Amino acid sequence: MRGSVPTVLHSYLDKIRSFSPNAKLFLLSSALASVQSGIFQVVLALYIVALGHARDFLGVITGFGALVTGIVSLPAAAVAHATGHRRALLAGAILSSLGALGIAVFSSRDVLLFFEACLGAGTAFTFVNTAPFLAENSGDAERAYLFSVNSTMLLAVAVVGNSLGGALPEVFGRLAPGWNPSGMGPLRATMLVGVAFVAASAAPLVALKESSFHRVREAASRLPDVSCSDTKAHLIVIGRFVTTSVVTSLGAGLMIPFLPVFLADKGASPPVIGLVFAGSMVMTMAGTLLAPLLAERWGSVKTVAVTQIASVPFLVAMALARDTAVIVPAMLLRSALMNMSGPVDSSFSMEAVSARDRAILSSLRGMAWNISWAGGSVAGGVMIERFGYAVPFLITATLYLASAIMYVLFFSKLDLRQSRMAGHHPRPRSQGR
């Protein structure tokens, strides 16, 4: 991390130029879909409340979608194994488009749950195939950078989505006489804009060339497993990744779906909520670009653990503070620190197992993450209705801290082993204070 900013940027640009055509097409598709995600992140919770549904139903619908994502994760991996990542990713885009459209058009609880299931299934196909697809379409030299660029780009585009989600209700409210910007009409129109973006994300996927998935698996089966020396150790590594995902996701489900309503209850308008989410994305994006450099210096495990632990005090501040002057900065810093090491974790997990098992690890983590998120979302909605926001937020802080400690205990030796096999060691810390 001693290089100048131009040197760091030059390094990133060199890596980006080396990305494969498949990787670049995937990045374009992800960018388009991320605009929809950013819009829905701001608007969906407000839209559900504007339809007249209670806050506990917000927990039910987000939890149900996550549950479907978890259940579909294993079949999605099987589909990718049989047909290839291109078709599986395309199926994900189509299902996501259908689900987003249905949520934006219909109002009844049962119909909303059905289309949330479609959106959840589409998310499963996309989530399960993303990490293996990126790993297969990158070399060792640029893989960590590809994961980082993908995450950073998604965050950057989500800023656009968050900004649109905050601004468009105001615009539509002014264009249509009698429409309240916080009412159902402008919010629904804004969501339809998001639908257009996720539908467009299918086009780059059509142009993908199927990677030699089966040849990669066959070649990998002939190579020694550098991460796990036997079947038992192999299963332990997978189980540990799944366990940390369960703990983290349970905490996230208790809190994340309710943040827009949390800010609204503190007096924030949709444009302000959009700006807050956009700001958190910008800060997370900066952290995500920094994360691979931290991983080169500290190692992957320490980078993940330190950044997550550093986010906990800001989450506690969100839970206990009443003034938005404290809540908003705490929310921005919490989001950046907690999420910046995501691509490091993804890249590390893909390197920790053989190529033939990347899809199954990704699907198991996705299933664990989303089922835990579902449980957390339902529990969070009930807790908020009964006790307010502080209780679920403080439980989330405890779970995040526990997950970071588990990550160190589970993977520190594996991280050191991979560093030795790669022919390098984490650089020593500087002597600064």
TAQUIPE-V71746 format. One record per helix or strand of 3 or more residues. SS is the DSSP state (A for helix, B for strand). FROM is the first residue (numbers start at 1). LEN is the number of residues. If there is no record, write none. Layout:
# TAQUIPE-V71746
SS|FROM|LEN / SS|FROM|LEN
This chain:
# TAQUIPE-V71746
A|5|13 / A|21|30 / A|55|29 / A|85|21 / A|109|28 / A|143|33 / A|184|17 / A|202|5 / A|213|9 / A|231|35 / A|270|29 / A|300|21 / A|324|16 / A|342|10 / A|355|33 / A|389|33
